[in-house]
Amino acid sequence: MRKMRRAHRSPIRPLPVETGSVSPERALRALWVAALIFCMAVAAMAQSTNSSDLRGTVTDSTGAKATVAQSLRVTVETGSQG
């Protein structure tokens, strides 16, 4: 009867992971996911078009400040005013 050869065992053994602890790979993956979600949330907030702010000084043709001025809001896509 022939002897069966054993599979080669690596001299480097993985460190034992304690019960209840998180492996470094899993912690790093969770950190990357959290960073990605944070970046996507910041980008989504930057795209918000719910409000606007317009500041400036209204002047007449001589350069004097106007005491009464009206503003007109125009929707670019539809051309509607209001």
PyMOL Python script that loads the backbone (N, CA, C, O; Angstrom):
from pymol import cmd

cmd.read_pdbstr("""\
ATOM      1  N   MET A   1       0.836  -1.154   0.000  1.00  0.00           N
ATOM      2  CA  MET A   1       0.000   0.000   0.000  1.00  0.00           C
ATOM      3  C   MET A   1       0.897   1.237   0.000  1.00  0.00           C
ATOM      4  O   MET A   1       1.898   1.284   0.714  1.00  0.00           O
ATOM      5  N   ARG A   2       0.526   2.249  -0.816  1.00  0.00           N
ATOM      6  CA  ARG A   2       1.333   3.469  -0.927  1.00  0.00           C
ATOM      7  C   ARG A   2       0.946   4.461   0.163  1.00  0.00           C
ATOM      8  O   ARG A   2      -0.206   4.549   0.587  1.00  0.00           O
ATOM      9  N   LYS A   3       1.951   5.195   0.592  1.00  0.00           N
ATOM     10  CA  LYS A   3       1.684   6.253   1.556  1.00  0.00           C
ATOM     11  C   LYS A   3       1.156   7.475   0.823  1.00  0.00           C
ATOM     12  O   LYS A   3       1.661   7.826  -0.243  1.00  0.00           O
ATOM     13  N   MET A   4       0.164   8.111   1.375  1.00  0.00           N
ATOM     14  CA  MET A   4      -0.365   9.327   0.766  1.00  0.00           C
ATOM     15  C   MET A   4       0.455  10.508   1.250  1.00  0.00           C
ATOM     16  O   MET A   4       0.789  10.614   2.430  1.00  0.00           O
ATOM     17  N   ARG A   5       0.767  11.381   0.328  1.00  0.00           N
ATOM     18  CA  ARG A   5       1.543  12.560   0.691  1.00  0.00           C
ATOM     19  C   ARG A   5       0.623  13.603   1.314  1.00  0.00           C
ATOM     20  O   ARG A   5      -0.514  13.792   0.879  1.00  0.00           O
ATOM     21  N   ARG A   6       1.123  14.254   2.310  1.00  0.00           N
ATOM     22  CA  ARG A   6       0.378  15.328   2.943  1.00  0.00           C
ATOM     23  C   ARG A   6       0.540  16.603   2.126  1.00  0.00           C
ATOM     24  O   ARG A   6       1.578  16.841   1.509  1.00  0.00           O
ATOM     25  N   ALA A   7      -0.489  17.397   2.139  1.00  0.00           N
ATOM     26  CA  ALA A   7      -0.407  18.683   1.454  1.00  0.00           C
ATOM     27  C   ALA A   7       0.602  19.560   2.174  1.00  0.00           C
ATOM     28  O   ALA A   7       0.742  19.508   3.396  1.00  0.00           O
ATOM     29  N   HIS A   8       1.307  20.373   1.382  1.00  0.00           N
ATOM     30  CA  HIS A   8       2.317  21.253   1.959  1.00  0.00           C
ATOM     31  C   HIS A   8       1.642  22.294   2.846  1.00  0.00           C
ATOM     32  O   HIS A   8       0.684  22.947   2.435  1.00  0.00           O
ATOM     33  N   ARG A   9       2.138  22.435   4.034  1.00  0.00           N
ATOM     34  CA  ARG A   9       1.590  23.422   4.956  1.00  0.00           C
ATOM     35  C   ARG A   9       2.498  24.640   4.983  1.00  0.00           C
ATOM     36  O   ARG A   9       3.722  24.522   5.054  1.00  0.00           O
ATOM     37  N   SER A  10       1.891  25.789   4.926  1.00  0.00           N
ATOM     38  CA  SER A  10       2.645  27.036   4.959  1.00  0.00           C
ATOM     39  C   SER A  10       3.160  27.270   6.373  1.00  0.00           C
ATOM     40  O   SER A  10       2.447  27.009   7.342  1.00  0.00           O
ATOM     41  N   PRO A  11       4.396  27.760   6.501  1.00  0.00           N
ATOM     42  CA  PRO A  11       4.907  28.049   7.847  1.00  0.00           C
ATOM     43  C   PRO A  11       4.246  29.290   8.458  1.00  0.00           C
ATOM     44  O   PRO A  11       4.342  29.510   9.665  1.00  0.00           O
ATOM     45  N   ILE A  12       3.580  30.095   7.637  1.00  0.00           N
ATOM     46  CA  ILE A  12       2.923  31.295   8.137  1.00  0.00           C
ATOM     47  C   ILE A  12       1.481  30.954   8.485  1.00  0.00           C
ATOM     48  O   ILE A  12       0.708  30.516   7.633  1.00  0.00           O
ATOM     49  N   ARG A  13       1.148  31.152   9.700  1.00  0.00           N
ATOM     50  CA  ARG A  13      -0.197  30.853  10.165  1.00  0.00           C
ATOM     51  C   ARG A  13      -0.943  32.168  10.411  1.00  0.00           C
ATOM     52  O   ARG A  13      -0.358  33.133  10.904  1.00  0.00           O
ATOM     53  N   PRO A  14      -2.225  32.205  10.069  1.00  0.00           N
ATOM     54  CA  PRO A  14      -2.990  33.429  10.373  1.00  0.00           C
ATOM     55  C   PRO A  14      -3.143  33.583  11.873  1.00  0.00           C
ATOM     56  O   PRO A  14      -3.224  32.607  12.617  1.00  0.00           O
ATOM     57  N   LEU A  15      -3.180  34.837  12.294  1.00  0.00           N
ATOM     58  CA  LEU A  15      -3.362  35.100  13.714  1.00  0.00           C
ATOM     59  C   LEU A  15      -4.764  34.680  14.128  1.00  0.00           C
ATOM     60  O   LEU A  15      -5.718  34.883  13.378  1.00  0.00           O
ATOM     61  N   PRO A  16      -4.894  34.109  15.290  1.00  0.00           N
ATOM     62  CA  PRO A  16      -6.236  33.726  15.743  1.00  0.00           C
ATOM     63  C   PRO A  16      -7.073  34.971  16.029  1.00  0.00           C
ATOM     64  O   PRO A  16      -6.578  35.958  16.574  1.00  0.00           O
ATOM     65  N   VAL A  17      -8.324  34.906  15.658  1.00  0.00           N
ATOM     66  CA  VAL A  17      -9.248  36.006  15.905  1.00  0.00           C
ATOM     67  C   VAL A  17     -10.091  35.630  17.105  1.00  0.00           C
ATOM     68  O   VAL A  17     -10.705  34.564  17.152  1.00  0.00           O
ATOM     69  N   GLU A  18     -10.105  36.535  18.079  1.00  0.00           N
ATOM     70  CA  GLU A  18     -10.866  36.263  19.284  1.00  0.00           C
ATOM     71  C   GLU A  18     -12.356  36.292  18.974  1.00  0.00           C
ATOM     72  O   GLU A  18     -12.803  37.011  18.081  1.00  0.00           O
ATOM     73  N   THR A  19     -13.093  35.529  19.698  1.00  0.00           N
ATOM     74  CA  THR A  19     -14.538  35.509  19.526  1.00  0.00           C
ATOM     75  C   THR A  19     -15.106  36.866  19.920  1.00  0.00           C
ATOM     76  O   THR A  19     -14.799  37.388  20.993  1.00  0.00           O
ATOM     77  N   GLY A  20     -15.937  37.436  19.045  1.00  0.00           N
ATOM     78  CA  GLY A  20     -16.535  38.731  19.344  1.00  0.00           C
ATOM     79  C   GLY A  20     -15.747  39.900  18.797  1.00  0.00           C
ATOM     80  O   GLY A  20     -16.244  41.026  18.829  1.00  0.00           O
ATOM     81  N   SER A  21     -14.543  39.688  18.295  1.00  0.00           N
ATOM     82  CA  SER A  21     -13.772  40.798  17.744  1.00  0.00           C
ATOM     83  C   SER A  21     -13.990  40.881  16.240  1.00  0.00           C
ATOM     84  O   SER A  21     -14.462  39.926  15.623  1.00  0.00           O
ATOM     85  N   VAL A  22     -13.649  42.013  15.654  1.00  0.00           N
ATOM     86  CA  VAL A  22     -13.829  42.244  14.221  1.00  0.00           C
ATOM     87  C   VAL A  22     -12.473  42.141  13.545  1.00  0.00           C
ATOM     88  O   VAL A  22     -11.486  42.694  14.029  1.00  0.00           O
ATOM     89  N   SER A  23     -12.429  41.434  12.431  1.00  0.00           N
ATOM     90  CA  SER A  23     -11.167  41.293  11.729  1.00  0.00           C
ATOM     91  C   SER A  23     -10.772  42.635  11.109  1.00  0.00           C
ATOM     92  O   SER A  23     -11.645  43.443  10.792  1.00  0.00           O
ATOM     93  N   PRO A  24      -9.487  42.883  10.934  1.00  0.00           N
ATOM     94  CA  PRO A  24      -9.044  44.148  10.354  1.00  0.00           C
ATOM     95  C   PRO A  24      -9.585  44.362   8.934  1.00  0.00           C
ATOM     96  O   PRO A  24      -9.902  45.490   8.557  1.00  0.00           O
ATOM     97  N   GLU A  25      -9.692  43.291   8.151  1.00  0.00           N
ATOM     98  CA  GLU A  25     -10.218  43.423   6.791  1.00  0.00           C
ATOM     99  C   GLU A  25     -11.667  43.889   6.807  1.00  0.00           C
ATOM    100  O   GLU A  25     -12.068  44.741   6.014  1.00  0.00           O
ATOM    101  N   ARG A  26     -12.441  43.322   7.716  1.00  0.00           N
ATOM    102  CA  ARG A  26     -13.851  43.696   7.803  1.00  0.00           C
ATOM    103  C   ARG A  26     -14.007  45.133   8.306  1.00  0.00           C
ATOM    104  O   ARG A  26     -14.877  45.866   7.835  1.00  0.00           O
ATOM    105  N   ALA A  27     -13.172  45.530   9.253  1.00  0.00           N
ATOM    106  CA  ALA A  27     -13.218  46.898   9.768  1.00  0.00           C
ATOM    107  C   ALA A  27     -12.838  47.892   8.677  1.00  0.00           C
ATOM    108  O   ALA A  27     -13.453  48.952   8.564  1.00  0.00           O
ATOM    109  N   LEU A  28     -11.832  47.558   7.877  1.00  0.00           N
ATOM    110  CA  LEU A  28     -11.413  48.445   6.790  1.00  0.00           C
ATOM    111  C   LEU A  28     -12.513  48.550   5.732  1.00  0.00           C
ATOM    112  O   LEU A  28     -12.775  49.634   5.213  1.00  0.00           O
ATOM    113  N   ARG A  29     -13.146  47.440   5.420  1.00  0.00           N
ATOM    114  CA  ARG A  29     -14.240  47.459   4.453  1.00  0.00           C
ATOM    115  C   ARG A  29     -15.386  48.337   4.962  1.00  0.00           C
ATOM    116  O   ARG A  29     -15.961  49.110   4.197  1.00  0.00           O
ATOM    117  N   ALA A  30     -15.714  48.220   6.239  1.00  0.00           N
ATOM    118  CA  ALA A  30     -16.782  49.039   6.821  1.00  0.00           C
ATOM    119  C   ALA A  30     -16.407  50.515   6.791  1.00  0.00           C
ATOM    120  O   ALA A  30     -17.268  51.365   6.565  1.00  0.00           O
ATOM    121  N   LEU A  31     -15.148  50.827   7.014  1.00  0.00           N
ATOM    122  CA  LEU A  31     -14.689  52.216   6.957  1.00  0.00           C
ATOM    123  C   LEU A  31     -14.821  52.768   5.546  1.00  0.00           C
ATOM    124  O   LEU A  31     -15.254  53.906   5.370  1.00  0.00           O
ATOM    125  N   TRP A  32     -14.454  51.980   4.534  1.00  0.00           N
ATOM    126  CA  TRP A  32     -14.580  52.410   3.136  1.00  0.00           C
ATOM    127  C   TRP A  32     -16.044  52.634   2.763  1.00  0.00           C
ATOM    128  O   TRP A  32     -16.371  53.603   2.078  1.00  0.00           O
ATOM    129  N   VAL A  33     -16.906  51.756   3.202  1.00  0.00           N
ATOM    130  CA  VAL A  33     -18.336  51.909   2.902  1.00  0.00           C
ATOM    131  C   VAL A  33     -18.876  53.170   3.560  1.00  0.00           C
ATOM    132  O   VAL A  33     -19.631  53.914   2.934  1.00  0.00           O
ATOM    133  N   ALA A  34     -18.507  53.424   4.800  1.00  0.00           N
ATOM    134  CA  ALA A  34     -18.960  54.629   5.496  1.00  0.00           C
ATOM    135  C   ALA A  34     -18.446  55.885   4.798  1.00  0.00           C
ATOM    136  O   ALA A  34     -19.186  56.858   4.658  1.00  0.00           O
ATOM    137  N   ALA A  35     -17.185  55.876   4.358  1.00  0.00           N
ATOM    138  CA  ALA A  35     -16.619  57.028   3.648  1.00  0.00           C
ATOM    139  C   ALA A  35     -17.339  57.251   2.318  1.00  0.00           C
ATOM    140  O   ALA A  35     -17.590  58.394   1.936  1.00  0.00           O
ATOM    141  N   LEU A  36     -17.669  56.179   1.619  1.00  0.00           N
ATOM    142  CA  LEU A  36     -18.376  56.290   0.347  1.00  0.00           C
ATOM    143  C   LEU A  36     -19.775  56.871   0.553  1.00  0.00           C
ATOM    144  O   LEU A  36     -20.203  57.747  -0.198  1.00  0.00           O
ATOM    145  N   ILE A  37     -20.479  56.388   1.560  1.00  0.00           N
ATOM    146  CA  ILE A  37     -21.816  56.904   1.853  1.00  0.00           C
ATOM    147  C   ILE A  37     -21.741  58.379   2.228  1.00  0.00           C
ATOM    148  O   ILE A  37     -22.588  59.167   1.805  1.00  0.00           O
ATOM    149  N   PHE A  38     -20.743  58.762   3.012  1.00  0.00           N
ATOM    150  CA  PHE A  38     -20.582  60.157   3.398  1.00  0.00           C
ATOM    151  C   PHE A  38     -20.336  61.038   2.176  1.00  0.00           C
ATOM    152  O   PHE A  38     -20.948  62.098   2.045  1.00  0.00           O
ATOM    153  N   CYS A  39     -19.451  60.609   1.286  1.00  0.00           N
ATOM    154  CA  CYS A  39     -19.154  61.398   0.082  1.00  0.00           C
ATOM    155  C   CYS A  39     -20.384  61.517  -0.812  1.00  0.00           C
ATOM    156  O   CYS A  39     -20.631  62.581  -1.380  1.00  0.00           O
ATOM    157  N   MET A  40     -21.150  60.452  -0.943  1.00  0.00           N
ATOM    158  CA  MET A  40     -22.354  60.510  -1.766  1.00  0.00           C
ATOM    159  C   MET A  40     -23.390  61.445  -1.145  1.00  0.00           C
ATOM    160  O   MET A  40     -24.094  62.147  -1.870  1.00  0.00           O
ATOM    161  N   ALA A  41     -23.492  61.467   0.177  1.00  0.00           N
ATOM    162  CA  ALA A  41     -24.447  62.352   0.843  1.00  0.00           C
ATOM    163  C   ALA A  41     -24.047  63.811   0.653  1.00  0.00           C
ATOM    164  O   ALA A  41     -24.903  64.663   0.416  1.00  0.00           O
ATOM    165  N   VAL A  42     -22.754  64.101   0.756  1.00  0.00           N
ATOM    166  CA  VAL A  42     -22.281  65.474   0.554  1.00  0.00           C
ATOM    167  C   VAL A  42     -22.537  65.914  -0.875  1.00  0.00           C
ATOM    168  O   VAL A  42     -22.976  67.040  -1.107  1.00  0.00           O
ATOM    169  N   ALA A  43     -22.269  65.038  -1.836  1.00  0.00           N
ATOM    170  CA  ALA A  43     -22.512  65.377  -3.242  1.00  0.00           C
ATOM    171  C   ALA A  43     -23.995  65.583  -3.512  1.00  0.00           C
ATOM    172  O   ALA A  43     -24.361  66.463  -4.291  1.00  0.00           O
ATOM    173  N   ALA A  44     -24.845  64.797  -2.888  1.00  0.00           N
ATOM    174  CA  ALA A  44     -26.282  64.950  -3.078  1.00  0.00           C
ATOM    175  C   ALA A  44     -26.767  66.269  -2.491  1.00  0.00           C
ATOM    176  O   ALA A  44     -27.627  66.924  -3.080  1.00  0.00           O
ATOM    177  N   MET A  45     -26.238  66.665  -1.356  1.00  0.00           N
ATOM    178  CA  MET A  45     -26.636  67.931  -0.754  1.00  0.00           C
ATOM    179  C   MET A  45     -26.162  69.108  -1.601  1.00  0.00           C
ATOM    180  O   MET A  45     -26.832  70.140  -1.648  1.00  0.00           O
ATOM    181  N   ALA A  46     -25.032  68.974  -2.264  1.00  0.00           N
ATOM    182  CA  ALA A  46     -24.513  70.048  -3.106  1.00  0.00           C
ATOM    183  C   ALA A  46     -25.378  70.243  -4.349  1.00  0.00           C
ATOM    184  O   ALA A  46     -25.358  71.316  -4.952  1.00  0.00           O
ATOM    185  N   GLN A  47     -26.131  69.225  -4.733  1.00  0.00           N
ATOM    186  CA  GLN A  47     -26.975  69.299  -5.922  1.00  0.00           C
ATOM    187  C   GLN A  47     -28.353  69.866  -5.623  1.00  0.00           C
ATOM    188  O   GLN A  47     -29.169  69.998  -6.535  1.00  0.00           O
ATOM    189  N   SER A  48     -28.631  70.199  -4.385  1.00  0.00           N
ATOM    190  CA  SER A  48     -29.951  70.694  -4.012  1.00  0.00           C
ATOM    191  C   SER A  48     -30.252  72.013  -4.711  1.00  0.00           C
ATOM    192  O   SER A  48     -29.437  72.935  -4.691  1.00  0.00           O
ATOM    193  N   THR A  49     -31.421  72.097  -5.328  1.00  0.00           N
ATOM    194  CA  THR A  49     -31.833  73.325  -6.011  1.00  0.00           C
ATOM    195  C   THR A  49     -33.152  73.843  -5.453  1.00  0.00           C
ATOM    196  O   THR A  49     -33.911  74.506  -6.159  1.00  0.00           O
ATOM    197  N   ASN A  50     -33.422  73.544  -4.198  1.00  0.00           N
ATOM    198  CA  ASN A  50     -34.688  73.937  -3.594  1.00  0.00           C
ATOM    199  C   ASN A  50     -34.759  75.418  -3.270  1.00  0.00           C
ATOM    200  O   ASN A  50     -35.856  75.955  -3.119  1.00  0.00           O
ATOM    201  N   SER A  51     -33.640  76.086  -3.159  1.00  0.00           N
ATOM    202  CA  SER A  51     -33.663  77.493  -2.795  1.00  0.00           C
ATOM    203  C   SER A  51     -32.506  78.215  -3.458  1.00  0.00           C
ATOM    204  O   SER A  51     -31.550  77.599  -3.929  1.00  0.00           O
ATOM    205  N   SER A  52     -32.614  79.529  -3.484  1.00  0.00           N
ATOM    206  CA  SER A  52     -31.533  80.329  -4.037  1.00  0.00           C
ATOM    207  C   SER A  52     -31.439  81.623  -3.255  1.00  0.00           C
ATOM    208  O   SER A  52     -32.343  81.976  -2.499  1.00  0.00           O
ATOM    209  N   ASP A  53     -30.353  82.312  -3.443  1.00  0.00           N
ATOM    210  CA  ASP A  53     -30.119  83.560  -2.749  1.00  0.00           C
ATOM    211  C   ASP A  53     -29.479  84.509  -3.738  1.00  0.00           C
ATOM    212  O   ASP A  53     -28.443  84.199  -4.328  1.00  0.00           O
ATOM    213  N   LEU A  54     -30.092  85.662  -3.920  1.00  0.00           N
ATOM    214  CA  LEU A  54     -29.591  86.657  -4.856  1.00  0.00           C
ATOM    215  C   LEU A  54     -29.328  87.929  -4.072  1.00  0.00           C
ATOM    216  O   LEU A  54     -30.225  88.461  -3.418  1.00  0.00           O
ATOM    217  N   ARG A  55     -28.102  88.412  -4.139  1.00  0.00           N
ATOM    218  CA  ARG A  55     -27.737  89.613  -3.399  1.00  0.00           C
ATOM    219  C   ARG A  55     -27.070  90.599  -4.335  1.00  0.00           C
ATOM    220  O   ARG A  55     -26.365  90.207  -5.265  1.00  0.00           O
ATOM    221  N   GLY A  56     -27.290  91.856  -4.093  1.00  0.00           N
ATOM    222  CA  GLY A  56     -26.642  92.887  -4.888  1.00  0.00           C
ATOM    223  C   GLY A  56     -27.299  94.231  -4.657  1.00  0.00           C
ATOM    224  O   GLY A  56     -28.228  94.360  -3.860  1.00  0.00           O
ATOM    225  N   THR A  57     -26.807  95.215  -5.359  1.00  0.00           N
ATOM    226  CA  THR A  57     -27.338  96.566  -5.246  1.00  0.00           C
ATOM    227  C   THR A  57     -27.950  96.961  -6.577  1.00  0.00           C
ATOM    228  O   THR A  57     -27.330  96.782  -7.625  1.00  0.00           O
ATOM    229  N   VAL A  58     -29.160  97.496  -6.542  1.00  0.00           N
ATOM    230  CA  VAL A  58     -29.835  97.961  -7.746  1.00  0.00           C
ATOM    231  C   VAL A  58     -29.522  99.440  -7.899  1.00  0.00           C
ATOM    232  O   VAL A  58     -29.727 100.238  -6.985  1.00  0.00           O
ATOM    233  N   THR A  59     -29.018  99.783  -9.082  1.00  0.00           N
ATOM    234  CA  THR A  59     -28.689 101.187  -9.348  1.00  0.00           C
ATOM    235  C   THR A  59     -29.451 101.670 -10.574  1.00  0.00           C
ATOM    236  O   THR A  59     -29.870 100.876 -11.416  1.00  0.00           O
ATOM    237  N   ASP A  60     -29.621 102.978 -10.657  1.00  0.00           N
ATOM    238  CA  ASP A  60     -30.256 103.543 -11.852  1.00  0.00           C
ATOM    239  C   ASP A  60     -29.176 103.879 -12.874  1.00  0.00           C
ATOM    240  O   ASP A  60     -28.009 103.538 -12.681  1.00  0.00           O
ATOM    241  N   SER A  61     -29.559 104.542 -13.952  1.00  0.00           N
ATOM    242  CA  SER A  61     -28.615 104.819 -15.038  1.00  0.00           C
ATOM    243  C   SER A  61     -27.512 105.782 -14.631  1.00  0.00           C
ATOM    244  O   SER A  61     -26.467 105.821 -15.280  1.00  0.00           O
ATOM    245  N   THR A  62     -27.719 106.562 -13.569  1.00  0.00           N
ATOM    246  CA  THR A  62     -26.676 107.486 -13.111  1.00  0.00           C
ATOM    247  C   THR A  62     -25.745 106.834 -12.102  1.00  0.00           C
ATOM    248  O   THR A  62     -24.722 107.414 -11.737  1.00  0.00           O
ATOM    249  N   GLY A  63     -26.082 105.654 -11.655  1.00  0.00           N
ATOM    250  CA  GLY A  63     -25.247 104.952 -10.685  1.00  0.00           C
ATOM    251  C   GLY A  63     -25.724 105.106  -9.254  1.00  0.00           C
ATOM    252  O   GLY A  63     -25.115 104.556  -8.336  1.00  0.00           O
ATOM    253  N   ALA A  64     -26.801 105.844  -9.050  1.00  0.00           N
ATOM    254  CA  ALA A  64     -27.346 106.026  -7.709  1.00  0.00           C
ATOM    255  C   ALA A  64     -28.130 104.775  -7.305  1.00  0.00           C
ATOM    256  O   ALA A  64     -28.727 104.097  -8.140  1.00  0.00           O
ATOM    257  N   LYS A  65     -28.109 104.495  -6.018  1.00  0.00           N
ATOM    258  CA  LYS A  65     -28.850 103.332  -5.524  1.00  0.00           C
ATOM    259  C   LYS A  65     -30.338 103.566  -5.659  1.00  0.00           C
ATOM    260  O   LYS A  65     -30.837 104.638  -5.319  1.00  0.00           O
ATOM    261  N   ALA A  66     -31.042 102.575  -6.150  1.00  0.00           N
ATOM    262  CA  ALA A  66     -32.498 102.663  -6.279  1.00  0.00           C
ATOM    263  C   ALA A  66     -33.132 102.362  -4.938  1.00  0.00           C
ATOM    264  O   ALA A  66     -32.722 101.433  -4.242  1.00  0.00           O
ATOM    265  N   THR A  67     -34.127 103.146  -4.577  1.00  0.00           N
ATOM    266  CA  THR A  67     -34.786 102.936  -3.283  1.00  0.00           C
ATOM    267  C   THR A  67     -35.854 101.857  -3.374  1.00  0.00           C
ATOM    268  O   THR A  67     -36.118 101.167  -2.390  1.00  0.00           O
ATOM    269  N   VAL A  68     -36.477 101.701  -4.552  1.00  0.00           N
ATOM    270  CA  VAL A  68     -37.511 100.695  -4.742  1.00  0.00           C
ATOM    271  C   VAL A  68     -37.132  99.884  -5.980  1.00  0.00           C
ATOM    272  O   VAL A  68     -36.826 100.445  -7.032  1.00  0.00           O
ATOM    273  N   ALA A  69     -37.156  98.583  -5.844  1.00  0.00           N
ATOM    274  CA  ALA A  69     -36.831  97.726  -6.985  1.00  0.00           C
ATOM    275  C   ALA A  69     -37.723  96.512  -6.954  1.00  0.00           C
ATOM    276  O   ALA A  69     -38.143  96.064  -5.887  1.00  0.00           O
ATOM    277  N   GLN A  70     -38.011  95.983  -8.115  1.00  0.00           N
ATOM    278  CA  GLN A  70     -38.795  94.760  -8.221  1.00  0.00           C
ATOM    279  C   GLN A  70     -37.924  93.679  -8.843  1.00  0.00           C
ATOM    280  O   GLN A  70     -37.031  93.962  -9.642  1.00  0.00           O
ATOM    281  N   SER A  71     -38.197  92.454  -8.467  1.00  0.00           N
ATOM    282  CA  SER A  71     -37.479  91.334  -9.064  1.00  0.00           C
ATOM    283  C   SER A  71     -38.474  90.452  -9.803  1.00  0.00           C
ATOM    284  O   SER A  71     -39.659  90.413  -9.472  1.00  0.00           O
ATOM    285  N   LEU A  72     -37.978  89.756 -10.794  1.00  0.00           N
ATOM    286  CA  LEU A  72     -38.819  88.876 -11.589  1.00  0.00           C
ATOM    287  C   LEU A  72     -38.126  87.533 -11.678  1.00  0.00           C
ATOM    288  O   LEU A  72     -36.967  87.450 -12.085  1.00  0.00           O
ATOM    289  N   ARG A  73     -38.832  86.487 -11.300  1.00  0.00           N
ATOM    290  CA  ARG A  73     -38.273  85.140 -11.360  1.00  0.00           C
ATOM    291  C   ARG A  73     -38.771  84.473 -12.632  1.00  0.00           C
ATOM    292  O   ARG A  73     -39.973  84.438 -12.897  1.00  0.00           O
ATOM    293  N   VAL A  74     -37.827  83.936 -13.427  1.00  0.00           N
ATOM    294  CA  VAL A  74     -38.171  83.255 -14.677  1.00  0.00           C
ATOM    295  C   VAL A  74     -37.624  81.841 -14.609  1.00  0.00           C
ATOM    296  O   VAL A  74     -36.446  81.640 -14.317  1.00  0.00           O
ATOM    297  N   THR A  75     -38.471  80.866 -14.877  1.00  0.00           N
ATOM    298  CA  THR A  75     -38.028  79.470 -14.947  1.00  0.00           C
ATOM    299  C   THR A  75     -37.417  79.230 -16.317  1.00  0.00           C
ATOM    300  O   THR A  75     -38.090  79.391 -17.335  1.00  0.00           O
ATOM    301  N   VAL A  76     -36.157  78.850 -16.349  1.00  0.00           N
ATOM    302  CA  VAL A  76     -35.427  78.718 -17.604  1.00  0.00           C
ATOM    303  C   VAL A  76     -36.027  77.631 -18.486  1.00  0.00           C
ATOM    304  O   VAL A  76     -36.169  77.823 -19.694  1.00  0.00           O
ATOM    305  N   GLU A  77     -36.379  76.491 -17.895  1.00  0.00           N
ATOM    306  CA  GLU A  77     -36.857  75.359 -18.692  1.00  0.00           C
ATOM    307  C   GLU A  77     -38.180  75.669 -19.392  1.00  0.00           C
ATOM    308  O   GLU A  77     -38.377  75.297 -20.548  1.00  0.00           O
ATOM    309  N   THR A  78     -39.083  76.350 -18.689  1.00  0.00           N
ATOM    310  CA  THR A  78     -40.422  76.580 -19.250  1.00  0.00           C
ATOM    311  C   THR A  78     -40.649  78.001 -19.724  1.00  0.00           C
ATOM    312  O   THR A  78     -41.570  78.258 -20.499  1.00  0.00           O
ATOM    313  N   GLY A  79     -39.824  78.921 -19.269  1.00  0.00           N
ATOM    314  CA  GLY A  79     -40.000  80.325 -19.639  1.00  0.00           C
ATOM    315  C   GLY A  79     -41.093  81.013 -18.859  1.00  0.00           C
ATOM    316  O   GLY A  79     -41.429  82.160 -19.152  1.00  0.00           O
ATOM    317  N   SER A  80     -41.658  80.343 -17.871  1.00  0.00           N
ATOM    318  CA  SER A  80     -42.736  80.942 -17.090  1.00  0.00           C
ATOM    319  C   SER A  80     -42.181  81.966 -16.108  1.00  0.00           C
ATOM    320  O   SER A  80     -41.069  81.826 -15.598  1.00  0.00           O
ATOM    321  N   GLN A  81     -42.978  82.993 -15.858  1.00  0.00           N
ATOM    322  CA  GLN A  81     -42.583  84.049 -14.931  1.00  0.00           C
ATOM    323  C   GLN A  81     -43.435  83.967 -13.676  1.00  0.00           C
ATOM    324  O   GLN A  81     -44.582  83.520 -13.716  1.00  0.00           O
ATOM    325  N   GLY A  82     -42.873  84.396 -12.582  1.00  0.00           N
ATOM    326  CA  GLY A  82     -43.672  84.386 -11.365  1.00  0.00           C
ATOM    327  C   GLY A  82     -42.899  84.607 -10.131  1.00  0.00           C
ATOM    328  O   GLY A  82     -43.468  84.620  -9.039  1.00  0.00           O
TER     329      GLY A  82
END
""", "prot")
cmd.dss("prot")
cmd.show_as("cartoon", "prot")
cmd.util.cbc("prot")
cmd.orient("prot")
